[in-house]
Amino acid sequence: MKMELNRRKFLKVSAQGAAAAGLAGAAGKMHLPVFAAETPQKENPAAWITSLIADYVAKSPANSIRNAENEKAWAEPLVGFSRGDDSIYQLYKEKDNIGPFHWTPLEIFNLTFPEISVKPEELSVISWILPHTESIKADLRKQKTTPSEKWIRARIYGEEFNEELRRYVADSLAKAGYPAIAPIFSKSFRMGNSEKYGMASSWSERHAAYAAGLGTFGLCDGLITPKGKAIRCGSVVARVQIPVTPRPYQDHHAYCLYYAKGICGMCTTRCPAGAVTKSGHNKMACSKQCNATAEYADKQLGLKGYGCGFCQTGVPCESQIPV
């Protein structure tokens, strides 16, 4: 039976499923591992939170693609911070950007904690990048039409770990006295239609990472970071004041060779579905490709989920900023 798995729907279903487990404070009930880094360093919250995330990625047994070798899904993460009153979040709400349905940090915080009076400058957005391991990237790099098993496992089980990490970060902040929410877990999380970008959601973790200085967008819409484009993102909004991570760019395509120098465009030839062209990213064609990988994963590997990633591997921006 053909599996219909729209990539955006998959994100929404995953987020709503996680939301059913509760918001900040739920992780304690789920018996998640506890690491030494949980001890708050209120004198340096950026260092504390960065250590919290890095330790969890390094030590949690959930960071696994669940194959026979029990390989890790993710290598050492990147972490960045932006402020709740950063004007970029208001920019995202404009019609010629993502659209009015995209939340500012203040909007999602107020939706989650209506009883707390807070100003936007009192909020911080914690963003992280989870880079795939070299083994997983190398496995997909060799493929031309069907994704590798390791990559599909990393997309399914690696994102399950990312969901756990979001809960862990939000819960750790809450325990330290900082109310926090992972926006994609909100019961109000919705899909919308952006006049400029088509399918979009209430909260974009890639755009939060861009705001936190962690990377810029490529021709295929993937985020190019110092660890490359073969990554996943996560984010939490909290009432905590953290020095922002500088944005070392002004253009949202600064790290893409095609936009910056008019060369490359290798992601267009890597996409088996032709969903990436010199005109950009066709999300509908991309969704069909994701549906096809879900069907392949189910029939050939017995895995429930999708995983493509061709545009993220075998390209100059796979593991670095190429410009």
CORLIN-V487989 format. One record per residue. N is the residue number from 0. PHI is phi in radians with two decimals (NA if undefined). OMEGA is omega in whole degrees, 0 to 359 (NA if undefined). D_LAST is the distance of its C-alpha to the last C-alpha in whole Angstrom. Layout:
BEGIN
n->{N;N}
phi->{PHI;PHI}
omega->{OMEGA;OMEGA}
d_last->{D_LAST;D_LAST}
END
This chain:
BEGIN
n->{0;1;2;3;4;5;6;7;8;9;10;11;12;13;14;15;16;17;18;19;20;21;22;23;24;25;26;27;28;29;30;31;32;33;34;35;36;37;38;39;40;41;42;43;44;45;46;47;48;49;50;51;52;53;54;55;56;57;58;59;60;61;62;63;64;65;66;67;68;69;70;71;72;73;74;75;76;77;78;79;80;81;82;83;84;85;86;87;88;89;90;91;92;93;94;95;96;97;98;99;100;101;102;103;104;105;106;107;108;109;110;111;112;113;114;115;116;117;118;119;120;121;122;123;124;125;126;127;128;129;130;131;132;133;134;135;136;137;138;139;140;141;142;143;144;145;146;147;148;149;150;151;152;153;154;155;156;157;158;159;160;161;162;163;164;165;166;167;168;169;170;171;172;173;174;175;176;177;178;179;180;181;182;183;184;185;186;187;188;189;190;191;192;193;194;195;196;197;198;199;200;201;202;203;204;205;206;207;208;209;210;211;212;213;214;215;216;217;218;219;220;221;222;223;224;225;226;227;228;229;230;231;232;233;234;235;236;237;238;239;240;241;242;243;244;245;246;247;248;249;250;251;252;253;254;255;256;257;258;259;260;261;262;263;264;265;266;267;268;269;270;271;272;273;274;275;276;277;278;279;280;281;282;283;284;285;286;287;288;289;290;291;292;293;294;295;296;297;298;299;300;301;302;303;304;305;306;307;308;309;310;311;312;313;314;315;316;317;318;319;320;321;322}
phi->{NA;-1.19;-1.65;-1.76;-2.35;-1.11;-1.06;-1.27;-1.12;-1.06;-1.07;-1.12;-1.10;-1.07;-1.14;-1.19;-1.14;-1.19;-1.10;-1.11;-1.35;1.93;-1.69;-1.00;1.84;-1.28;-1.07;-1.08;-1.37;-1.70;1.01;-1.24;-1.03;-1.98;-2.07;-1.04;-1.15;-1.18;-1.12;-1.13;-1.91;-1.18;-1.28;-2.51;-1.09;-1.11;-1.16;-1.07;-1.19;-1.06;-1.15;-1.00;-1.23;-1.10;-1.12;-1.15;-1.12;-1.29;-1.95;-1.22;-1.17;-1.27;-1.35;-2.68;-1.64;1.01;-1.71;-1.05;-1.50;0.92;-1.22;-1.21;-1.45;-2.26;-1.58;-1.04;-1.42;-1.87;-2.32;-2.50;-2.39;-2.29;-1.65;-1.12;-1.75;-1.07;-1.10;-1.12;-1.23;-1.25;-1.08;-1.06;-1.42;-1.25;-1.09;-1.56;-2.14;-1.16;2.42;-1.06;-1.34;-1.35;-1.29;-1.49;-0.98;-1.13;-1.12;-1.23;-1.16;-1.14;-1.10;-1.47;-2.22;-1.11;-1.43;-1.80;-1.50;-2.54;-1.74;-1.03;-1.25;-1.52;-1.80;-2.28;-1.87;-1.69;-2.11;-2.44;-2.05;-1.87;-1.46;-1.14;-1.24;-1.07;-1.06;-1.21;-1.12;-1.10;-1.13;-1.36;-1.00;-1.38;-1.44;-2.06;-2.17;-2.07;-1.21;-1.35;-1.10;-1.04;-1.14;-1.10;-1.07;-1.16;-1.16;-1.37;-1.37;-1.18;-1.30;-1.06;-1.11;-1.06;-1.10;-1.10;-1.11;-1.02;-1.10;-1.11;-1.13;-1.08;-1.18;-1.11;-1.12;-1.07;-1.11;-1.50;1.68;-2.01;-0.96;-2.59;-2.56;-1.51;-0.94;-1.25;-1.54;-1.11;-1.15;-1.57;-1.03;-2.43;-1.65;-2.37;-2.05;-1.48;-1.03;-1.59;-1.98;1.33;-1.00;-2.67;-2.30;-1.06;-2.52;-1.86;-1.26;-1.18;-1.23;-1.13;-1.15;-1.05;-1.08;-1.55;1.33;-1.64;2.90;-2.21;-1.58;-1.80;-1.04;-1.57;1.38;-1.21;-1.56;-1.64;-2.07;-1.04;-1.74;1.68;-1.89;-1.44;-2.53;-2.24;-2.03;-2.56;-2.79;-2.44;-1.83;-2.49;-1.49;-2.70;-1.76;-2.29;-0.98;-1.28;-1.45;-1.03;-1.63;-1.46;-2.64;-2.06;-1.80;-1.31;-2.01;-1.02;-1.63;-1.60;-1.04;-1.16;-1.32;-1.37;-2.28;1.25;-2.17;1.42;1.31;-1.14;-1.13;-1.23;-1.48;-1.32;-1.28;-1.19;-1.74;1.15;-1.38;-2.07;-2.26;-1.15;-1.53;2.15;-1.88;-1.59;-1.21;-1.19;-1.13;-1.14;-1.11;-1.09;-1.12;-1.13;-1.04;-1.14;-1.22;-1.15;-1.12;-1.09;-1.05;-1.21;-1.30;-1.64;-2.11;1.21;-1.92;-1.75;2.74;-2.10;-3.05;-1.95;1.37;-1.04;-1.26;-1.69;-2.20;1.19;-2.28;-1.05;-1.66;-0.98;-2.26;-2.84;-1.48;-1.49;-1.49}
omega->{183;178;176;185;175;186;179;177;179;177;182;180;178;181;181;178;178;180;180;178;179;181;180;182;182;186;179;179;185;176;177;180;179;181;183;184;180;179;186;172;188;177;181;184;179;180;180;183;178;179;179;182;182;180;181;178;183;192;184;177;179;176;186;174;173;172;183;181;182;181;175;174;191;173;184;186;167;180;178;186;171;183;180;180;177;183;181;180;174;177;179;183;183;185;180;173;181;177;185;182;180;184;160;176;180;181;181;178;180;176;184;184;184;181;183;175;185;174;183;181;177;183;172;173;179;182;175;177;176;180;175;176;179;180;180;179;182;181;180;182;182;186;180;186;179;182;180;180;180;181;179;178;180;178;182;187;176;177;173;176;180;176;178;179;177;179;182;180;180;181;179;177;181;179;179;177;180;179;187;178;167;189;183;176;182;176;179;180;184;170;178;178;178;178;182;189;181;181;179;184;182;183;178;180;175;179;174;178;176;179;182;175;186;179;178;189;178;181;181;183;176;180;178;186;174;176;178;186;179;191;165;181;172;180;177;175;184;173;178;181;184;175;184;171;180;172;183;181;176;181;184;175;190;186;182;181;182;181;185;187;179;180;178;187;183;178;179;180;180;185;182;185;184;183;178;178;178;176;179;190;176;187;179;177;178;179;177;177;178;175;180;179;177;178;178;181;181;186;187;187;182;181;182;180;180;176;181;172;180;181;181;183;181;180;183;182;181;189;184;169;189;184;NA}
d_last->{44;41;39;38;35;33;29;30;34;33;31;34;36;35;34;38;39;38;39;42;42;42;40;39;42;42;40;43;46;43;44;40;39;40;38;38;35;37;39;38;36;37;36;33;32;28;29;32;30;27;29;31;28;27;31;31;28;29;33;34;36;34;31;32;31;35;35;38;35;35;31;29;27;24;23;22;21;19;21;21;24;24;28;30;30;27;27;24;26;29;26;26;29;29;30;27;25;26;30;33;33;30;31;31;31;35;36;35;37;40;40;40;42;44;47;44;44;40;38;35;34;35;33;30;27;26;23;22;19;21;19;21;22;21;24;24;20;22;25;23;21;24;25;25;28;29;27;28;31;29;26;29;31;27;27;31;32;28;29;32;31;29;32;34;31;31;35;35;33;35;38;37;36;40;42;40;42;38;39;36;35;32;32;32;35;37;40;39;35;35;33;33;32;29;30;26;25;28;29;28;30;31;28;25;23;20;20;22;19;17;20;20;16;15;12;12;13;12;14;16;17;15;14;11;11;11;13;12;13;17;18;21;22;25;26;30;31;34;36;34;33;30;27;24;21;19;16;13;12;14;13;14;11;8;6;7;6;10;10;8;8;11;10;11;13;14;15;18;20;20;22;25;27;24;24;20;20;18;20;19;21;24;26;29;28;26;29;31;29;29;33;33;31;34;37;35;35;38;40;38;37;40;37;37;34;31;27;25;21;20;17;16;17;16;13;9;9;12;12;9;6;4;0}
END
